[in-house]
Amino acid sequence: MQNVLTKSNKLLFVIGTAWLFDAMDVALLSFIMPIVQSEWKLAPAQIGYLSAVTSLGMIFGSLGCGYLADKFGRKHVMIGTLILFSTGNLLLAFTQDVNTFMLVRFLTGVGLGGELPVAATMLADSFTGKTQARMLVLADSFWAIGWILASLLSFLIMPFFGWRITVIATFFVSLYAFVMRRHLPDEYEKTEREKINIFNSLKEIWSGQYLRATSVLTVLWFVVMFSYYGMFLWLPSVLVLKGFTIFHGFAYTLLMSLAQLPGYYLAAWLMGKISRKRILIIYLLGTIISAFIFGTANSEIAIFIGGALLSFFNLGAWGTLIAFTPSHYEAQIRGVGVGFTQSIGRIGATLGPFLIGALLGMGLSISMVFMMFVAVLAVGILVLLFGISDVTAE
């Protein structure tokens, strides 16, 4: 029994590093944006482009790598995505203009977008029932640790050595993952693997028993990623607009990142006690309330409370949706199912940051922008309530 627990924990830790390093990348980009905006004299709309182009790459990475994971195996594809986005991080430090910056971020996004659905699929293949759900939420909790590490790097290195040195530092940190990925489990052989075709797989998830689940999950991933990337990639910039210095924005974001962890751990604890659908509804409702508080906050205390609650609920919703999605697909099409639904979500992740930049550039207030997120999240709750049945607590 102890051997089984040790093996499970080791797998959780190894795969959790996928979320950790992806989060470091996304968080670091959010910290870089205000500095790049000042350095290159960029308009808010241009910053929106910089944020959105990574998510654009993730759209292709999610679907393409999900299919490749079904076709050639999870382990090899996961290592390939790691190489791609790690190399992209290194190249970013040497970009000298906006266009090159965006090209590198697009390629990095392909790797980032590919790694998460493949990691989730690999973990889902290894467990079932409430154990599977808890493992997926706990793996996603490594995202918070990645944000914390990126916050520390930005807080301790960036103000003194600049954003380029900070990016290079994250590249060397991510090299550790190459050692960890050597411990990924060998997969069972699929005798029918050579027959897997992306068009047939897509047709399958959009027909028969999978049609309803795929429809609802694509909407939910769009809503969750639209709200998360829209709000969190702009977070340091929004704090500056609210009167914080960039330096204090880093410290504040670090504190907010710490608030993500209990959100994940509560969701993991609830798995097996109530259904995943109910857990997701609770977290989406909490995200709506938090977005309203943060968007309308005028004092430091209100900003802190709203931001901490936003971290708690929005990331908890993401973790719950990670646990909710793979259980709707059988193993032979799970990579495509998870990858496709997340690729639609990446469209939301692309639109969110871009739309904020455009709206702020048009003169809309931060409060009005955050009310947009409230409305989108409300649509997600309605779709979840009436569009799909409960996944039981077992």
C-alpha positions as CSV (number, residue, x, y, z in Angstrom):
1,M,0.0,0.0,0.0
2,Q,2.8,2.4,0.9
3,N,4.4,1.6,-2.5
4,V,1.2,2.5,-4.3
5,L,1.0,5.8,-2.4
6,T,4.6,6.6,-3.1
7,K,4.2,5.9,-6.8
8,S,1.0,8.0,-7.0
9,N,2.6,11.0,-5.2
10,K,5.7,10.8,-7.4
11,L,3.5,10.8,-10.5
12,L,1.5,13.7,-9.1
13,F,4.7,15.7,-8.4
14,V,6.3,15.0,-11.8
15,I,3.1,15.9,-13.8
16,G,2.4,18.8,-11.5
17,T,5.6,20.5,-12.7
18,A,3.8,20.9,-16.1
19,W,1.4,23.3,-14.4
20,L,4.1,24.9,-12.4
21,F,6.3,25.9,-15.3
22,D,3.4,26.9,-17.5
23,A,2.2,29.2,-14.7
24,M,5.6,30.7,-14.3
25,D,5.6,31.6,-17.9
26,V,2.1,33.2,-17.9
27,A,2.7,35.0,-14.6
28,L,6.1,36.4,-15.8
29,L,4.4,37.7,-18.9
30,S,1.9,39.6,-16.9
31,F,4.8,41.2,-14.8
32,I,6.7,42.0,-18.0
33,M,3.9,43.8,-19.7
34,P,3.9,47.1,-17.8
35,I,7.7,47.3,-18.2
36,V,7.7,46.5,-21.9
37,Q,4.9,49.0,-22.3
38,S,7.0,51.7,-20.8
39,E,10.2,50.6,-22.5
40,W,8.8,50.4,-26.0
41,K,6.1,53.2,-25.6
42,L,3.2,50.9,-26.4
43,A,-0.5,51.7,-26.4
44,P,-2.9,49.6,-24.3
45,A,-4.2,47.9,-27.5
46,Q,-0.6,46.8,-28.4
47,I,-0.2,45.3,-24.9
48,G,-3.4,43.5,-25.5
49,Y,-1.8,42.0,-28.7
50,L,1.2,40.9,-26.7
51,S,-1.0,39.1,-24.2
52,A,-3.3,37.6,-26.8
53,V,-0.6,36.1,-29.1
54,T,0.5,33.5,-26.5
55,S,-3.0,32.3,-26.2
56,L,-3.3,32.2,-30.0
57,G,-0.4,29.8,-30.1
58,M,-2.0,27.8,-27.3
59,I,-5.1,27.2,-29.5
60,F,-3.0,25.3,-32.0
61,G,-1.0,23.6,-29.3
62,S,-4.0,22.3,-27.3
63,L,-5.7,20.6,-30.2
64,G,-2.6,19.5,-32.1
65,C,-0.8,18.0,-29.1
66,G,-3.9,16.4,-27.7
67,Y,-4.3,14.5,-31.0
68,L,-0.6,13.7,-31.1
69,A,-0.8,12.3,-27.6
70,D,-3.6,9.9,-28.7
71,K,-1.6,9.0,-31.8
72,F,2.0,8.6,-30.5
73,G,1.7,8.5,-26.7
74,R,1.5,11.0,-23.9
75,K,5.1,10.9,-22.7
76,H,6.9,11.8,-25.9
77,V,4.5,14.6,-26.7
78,M,4.7,16.1,-23.2
79,I,8.5,16.2,-23.4
80,G,8.3,17.8,-26.8
81,T,6.1,20.6,-25.5
82,L,8.5,21.2,-22.7
83,I,11.4,21.6,-25.1
84,L,9.4,24.0,-27.3
85,F,8.3,26.5,-24.6
86,S,11.6,26.3,-22.7
87,T,13.4,27.3,-25.8
88,G,10.9,30.1,-26.4
89,N,11.5,31.5,-23.0
90,L,15.2,31.7,-23.7
91,L,14.7,33.4,-27.1
92,L,12.4,36.0,-25.6
93,A,15.3,37.5,-23.7
94,F,17.0,38.5,-27.0
95,T,14.0,40.1,-28.8
96,Q,14.5,43.7,-29.7
97,D,11.1,44.8,-31.1
98,V,7.4,44.1,-30.7
99,N,7.0,41.9,-33.8
100,T,9.8,39.5,-32.8
101,F,8.5,39.4,-29.2
102,M,5.1,38.4,-30.6
103,L,6.5,35.7,-32.9
104,V,8.5,34.1,-30.0
105,R,5.4,34.3,-27.7
106,F,3.3,32.5,-30.4
107,L,5.8,29.6,-30.6
108,T,6.0,29.5,-26.9
109,G,2.2,29.4,-26.7
110,V,2.1,26.3,-28.9
111,G,4.3,24.5,-26.3
112,L,2.4,25.8,-23.4
113,G,-1.0,25.0,-24.9
114,G,0.0,21.5,-25.7
115,E,1.5,20.5,-22.4
116,L,-1.5,21.1,-20.1
117,P,-4.1,18.9,-21.9
118,V,-1.5,16.2,-22.4
119,A,-0.5,16.3,-18.7
120,A,-4.1,16.1,-17.6
121,T,-4.8,13.2,-20.0
122,M,-1.8,11.3,-18.7
123,L,-2.9,11.7,-15.1
124,A,-6.5,10.9,-15.9
125,D,-5.3,7.6,-17.6
126,S,-3.7,6.6,-14.4
127,F,-6.6,6.9,-12.0
128,T,-10.4,6.6,-11.9
129,G,-13.3,8.1,-9.9
130,K,-12.8,10.5,-7.1
131,T,-9.1,9.7,-6.9
132,Q,-8.7,10.8,-10.5
133,A,-10.6,14.0,-9.7
134,R,-8.5,14.8,-6.7
135,M,-5.3,14.1,-8.4
136,L,-6.2,16.4,-11.3
137,V,-7.1,19.2,-8.9
138,L,-3.9,18.7,-6.9
139,A,-1.8,18.7,-10.1
140,D,-3.5,22.0,-11.1
141,S,-2.6,23.5,-7.7
142,F,1.0,23.5,-8.8
143,W,-0.1,26.4,-11.0
144,A,-0.3,28.5,-7.9
145,I,3.2,27.5,-6.9
146,G,4.4,28.6,-10.3
147,W,2.8,32.0,-9.9
148,I,4.4,32.3,-6.5
149,L,7.9,31.5,-7.9
150,A,7.3,34.0,-10.8
151,S,6.2,36.6,-8.3
152,L,9.4,36.1,-6.2
153,L,11.6,36.3,-9.3
154,S,9.9,39.4,-10.4
155,F,10.0,40.9,-7.0
156,L,13.7,40.1,-6.3
157,I,15.3,40.1,-9.7
158,M,13.4,42.2,-12.2
159,P,13.6,45.6,-10.4
160,F,17.4,45.3,-10.2
161,F,18.4,43.3,-13.3
162,G,15.6,43.9,-15.8
163,W,13.0,41.6,-17.4
164,R,15.5,39.9,-19.8
165,I,17.7,38.5,-17.1
166,T,14.5,37.4,-15.2
167,V,13.3,35.5,-18.3
168,I,16.7,33.8,-18.7
169,A,16.5,32.8,-15.0
170,T,13.2,31.1,-15.6
171,F,14.7,29.2,-18.5
172,F,17.4,27.7,-16.3
173,V,14.8,26.8,-13.6
174,S,12.7,25.0,-16.2
175,L,15.6,22.8,-17.2
176,Y,15.0,20.9,-13.9
177,A,11.8,19.6,-15.5
178,F,13.8,17.7,-18.1
179,V,15.2,15.5,-15.3
180,M,11.7,15.1,-13.8
181,R,10.1,14.0,-17.0
182,R,12.5,11.0,-17.3
183,H,10.3,9.6,-14.5
184,L,7.1,9.7,-16.5
185,P,5.4,6.3,-16.6
186,D,5.6,4.1,-19.7
187,E,2.3,3.9,-21.4
188,Y,0.3,0.8,-22.3
189,E,0.5,-0.1,-26.0
190,K,-2.4,0.8,-28.2
191,T,-2.7,-1.7,-31.0
192,E,-5.2,0.5,-32.8
193,R,-3.0,3.7,-32.5
194,E,-2.0,3.7,-36.1
195,K,-5.6,4.0,-37.1
196,I,-6.2,7.2,-35.1
197,N,-7.1,10.1,-37.3
198,I,-7.7,13.6,-36.1
199,F,-10.8,14.1,-38.3
200,N,-12.4,10.9,-37.1
201,S,-11.6,11.7,-33.5
202,L,-13.1,15.2,-33.8
203,K,-16.2,13.7,-35.5
204,E,-16.5,11.2,-32.6
205,I,-16.4,13.8,-29.8
206,W,-19.0,15.9,-31.7
207,S,-21.5,13.0,-32.1
208,G,-23.4,10.4,-30.1
209,Q,-22.7,10.1,-26.4
210,Y,-20.1,12.8,-26.5
211,L,-22.0,15.6,-28.2
212,R,-23.7,17.2,-25.2
213,A,-20.6,17.0,-23.0
214,T,-18.3,18.5,-25.7
215,S,-20.8,21.3,-26.3
216,V,-21.0,22.3,-22.7
217,L,-17.3,21.8,-21.9
218,T,-16.2,24.0,-24.8
219,V,-18.4,26.8,-23.4
220,L,-17.1,26.3,-19.9
221,W,-13.5,26.4,-21.0
222,F,-14.1,29.5,-23.0
223,V,-15.7,31.2,-20.0
224,V,-13.1,30.2,-17.5
225,M,-10.1,31.0,-19.7
226,F,-11.6,34.3,-21.0
227,S,-12.1,35.5,-17.4
228,Y,-8.8,34.1,-16.0
229,Y,-6.4,35.4,-18.7
230,G,-8.3,38.6,-19.2
231,M,-8.2,39.5,-15.5
232,F,-4.9,38.0,-14.4
233,L,-2.6,38.8,-17.3
234,W,-3.7,42.4,-16.8
235,L,-3.5,42.3,-13.0
236,P,-0.1,44.1,-12.5
237,S,-1.2,46.8,-15.1
238,V,-4.6,47.2,-13.4
239,L,-2.9,47.7,-10.1
240,V,-0.7,50.4,-11.6
241,L,-3.8,52.1,-13.0
242,K,-5.4,51.9,-9.5
243,G,-2.4,53.8,-8.1
244,F,0.1,51.1,-7.1
245,T,3.7,51.2,-8.2
246,I,5.0,48.3,-10.3
247,F,7.2,47.2,-7.3
248,H,4.2,47.1,-4.9
249,G,2.1,45.4,-7.6
250,F,4.6,42.5,-7.6
251,A,4.3,42.2,-3.8
252,Y,0.6,42.4,-3.9
253,T,0.4,39.8,-6.7
254,L,2.6,37.4,-4.6
255,L,0.1,37.7,-1.8
256,M,-2.8,37.0,-4.2
257,S,-1.0,34.0,-5.5
258,L,-0.8,32.5,-2.0
259,A,-4.6,32.7,-1.9
260,Q,-4.9,30.3,-4.8
261,L,-3.6,27.3,-2.8
262,P,-6.5,27.0,-0.3
263,G,-8.9,27.4,-3.3
264,Y,-7.4,24.3,-4.9
265,Y,-7.1,22.3,-1.7
266,L,-10.7,22.9,-0.8
267,A,-11.8,21.8,-4.2
268,A,-9.7,18.6,-3.9
269,W,-11.2,17.9,-0.5
270,L,-14.8,18.4,-1.8
271,M,-14.2,15.8,-4.6
272,G,-16.0,12.6,-3.5
273,K,-18.2,14.5,-1.1
274,I,-20.4,16.4,-3.6
275,S,-20.6,16.2,-7.3
276,R,-18.0,18.0,-9.5
277,K,-20.8,20.0,-11.2
278,R,-21.9,21.4,-7.8
279,I,-18.3,22.3,-6.9
280,L,-17.8,24.1,-10.2
281,I,-21.0,26.1,-9.7
282,I,-19.9,27.2,-6.2
283,Y,-16.5,28.3,-7.6
284,L,-18.0,30.2,-10.6
285,L,-20.4,32.0,-8.3
286,G,-17.5,32.9,-6.0
287,T,-15.6,34.2,-9.0
288,I,-18.5,36.5,-10.0
289,I,-18.7,38.0,-6.6
290,S,-14.9,38.4,-6.4
291,A,-14.7,40.1,-9.8
292,F,-17.4,42.5,-8.8
293,I,-15.6,43.4,-5.5
294,F,-12.2,43.8,-7.2
295,G,-13.5,45.7,-10.2
296,T,-15.3,48.3,-8.0
297,A,-12.7,48.5,-5.2
298,N,-11.3,51.9,-4.4
299,S,-9.2,51.2,-1.2
300,E,-6.2,49.0,-0.6
301,I,-8.1,46.8,1.8
302,A,-10.9,46.3,-0.7
303,I,-8.4,45.6,-3.5
304,F,-6.6,43.0,-1.4
305,I,-9.8,41.2,-0.3
306,G,-11.3,41.3,-3.8
307,G,-8.0,40.1,-5.4
308,A,-7.5,37.3,-2.8
309,L,-11.1,36.0,-3.3
310,L,-10.6,36.2,-7.1
311,S,-7.5,34.1,-6.8
312,F,-9.2,31.6,-4.5
313,F,-12.4,31.1,-6.6
314,N,-11.2,31.6,-10.2
315,L,-8.3,29.1,-9.9
316,G,-10.4,26.7,-7.9
317,A,-12.9,26.8,-10.8
318,W,-10.1,26.0,-13.2
319,G,-8.9,23.1,-11.1
320,T,-12.4,21.7,-10.8
321,L,-13.0,22.0,-14.6
322,I,-9.7,20.1,-15.1
323,A,-11.1,17.3,-13.0
324,F,-14.5,17.6,-14.7
325,T,-13.3,17.3,-18.3
326,P,-11.4,14.0,-18.8
327,S,-14.0,11.9,-17.1
328,H,-16.4,12.6,-20.1
329,Y,-14.1,10.8,-22.6
330,E,-12.8,7.3,-23.0
331,A,-9.0,6.9,-23.1
332,Q,-8.6,6.4,-26.9
333,I,-10.1,9.9,-27.6
334,R,-9.3,11.6,-24.3
335,G,-6.4,13.6,-25.7
336,V,-8.5,15.0,-28.5
337,G,-11.4,15.6,-26.2
338,V,-9.5,17.5,-23.6
339,G,-7.3,19.2,-26.2
340,F,-10.2,20.4,-28.3
341,T,-12.3,21.8,-25.5
342,Q,-9.2,23.6,-24.1
343,S,-8.4,24.9,-27.5
344,I,-11.8,26.6,-27.7
345,G,-11.0,27.9,-24.2
346,R,-7.8,29.4,-25.6
347,I,-9.9,31.4,-28.0
348,G,-11.4,33.0,-24.9
349,A,-7.9,33.4,-23.4
350,T,-6.9,35.2,-26.6
351,L,-9.9,37.5,-26.6
352,G,-9.8,38.4,-22.9
353,P,-6.5,40.2,-22.7
354,F,-7.0,41.8,-26.2
355,L,-10.5,43.0,-25.3
356,I,-9.3,44.6,-22.0
357,G,-6.6,46.5,-23.8
358,A,-9.1,47.7,-26.5
359,L,-11.7,48.7,-23.9
360,L,-9.2,50.6,-21.7
361,G,-7.8,52.2,-24.8
362,M,-11.4,53.4,-25.6
363,G,-11.6,55.0,-22.2
364,L,-13.8,52.5,-20.4
365,S,-13.3,52.3,-16.6
366,I,-11.8,49.3,-14.9
367,S,-15.1,48.8,-13.1
368,M,-17.0,48.5,-16.4
369,V,-14.4,46.1,-17.8
370,F,-14.8,43.8,-14.8
371,M,-18.6,43.9,-15.1
372,M,-18.1,42.3,-18.5
373,F,-16.4,39.3,-16.8
374,V,-19.3,39.1,-14.4
375,A,-21.7,38.8,-17.3
376,V,-19.6,36.1,-19.1
377,L,-19.3,34.0,-15.9
378,A,-23.0,34.2,-15.4
379,V,-23.6,32.7,-18.9
380,G,-21.2,29.9,-17.9
381,I,-23.2,29.0,-14.8
382,L,-26.4,28.9,-16.8
383,V,-24.9,26.6,-19.4
384,L,-23.5,24.3,-16.7
385,L,-26.8,24.2,-14.8
386,F,-29.0,23.2,-17.7
387,G,-26.5,21.7,-20.2
388,I,-24.9,18.7,-18.6
389,S,-25.7,16.2,-15.9
390,D,-23.9,15.7,-12.6
391,V,-20.7,13.7,-12.4
392,T,-21.3,11.8,-9.2
393,A,-19.2,12.2,-6.1
394,E,-17.8,8.7,-6.4
